[in-house]
Amino acid sequence: MSKTQRKVDLAIDEFVARVNGSPRAALDPEVVPVNLREGRQQAAALDWVAWGIVRAPSPCAWVDEFEAKLPGRLPRSYGSFVTRYLFPAFDVGPVTLFANTGGGVGERWELVQAAFWDEHLSTPLLAAGFVQFGRPSGGSYDPVCFDLNKTTNAGECPVVQLDHEAALMGGKVQVVADIAPSFMALLAREPR
């Protein structure tokens, strides 16, 4: 493992510790697998549950299969996160990250399914070099993507919000917001 990768892994580990050590909004139990739940579980099915990010028991092979379908490699920092940790969908700053549970929490929220769920959206995005990994935390359908066209020598790329209507209606990619210069810069924001 390179010195650069060790540094990235350490930064991701610190982010995970910060998330797990801070107050987080409880989530619907339907989107939080049992292995990611924390504390005492509530008896009623409608109660929301506390959750945490946990270390993956082994490398997440499904991430390699996912990445093979992409127009390029995932950013180094995001790859470190999704190959070493399991987590439900949660908010970091203005972005709701798709889940990486390995067990599936539904095709609209599990990364390896959600990125391709709406083929009328994913097809033009992938063809243009954009990989969706989340949505705006306010509930918009706009995809939040990595712009793989601008990958740096360090293996990082910008995080952008795209206009879903431009992609769905005309197959065009239109950036509506530059969210962060990299995934690491996004992680510097407060998780919720």
Order of alpha helices (4+ residues) and beta strands (2+ residues): alpha-beta-alpha-alpha-beta-beta-beta-alpha-alpha-beta-beta-beta-alpha-beta-alpha
